[in-house]
Amino acid sequence: LTTGYFKTERDGVYDLEDYVVEVILSPFEASVVGARYDILKESGGDEGTAFSVMARYDIKPKVFLQIEYRALDFEGKLADPSERERKARIFLVALF
């Protein structure tokens, strides 16, 4: 379990805060699952969230399959002009 708090300063003024919670687990020897949740707050009231989950399975020592899902919900000045995104990705990685 990882938690974090980040504050961004621009031109001497704090203008962006980020709260993060992340969990990574290895329920079996060849697998990893994880989740991350971010809350972004901008001075002036704009707020956004990001959520992602992933699962990875090691097929061989240098070959793995990974699935990810990400959901973004940013409004106001945090993104252009209002970003709502839902994406799923699948990776098959072989390292030589």
Secondary structure, DSSP 4 states (H G I P E B T S, - for coil): -EEEEEEEEETTEEEEEEEEEEEEE-SSTTEEEEEEEEEEEETTS-EEEEEEEEEEEEEETTEEEEEEEEEEEE-GGGSSS-EEEEEEEEEEEE--
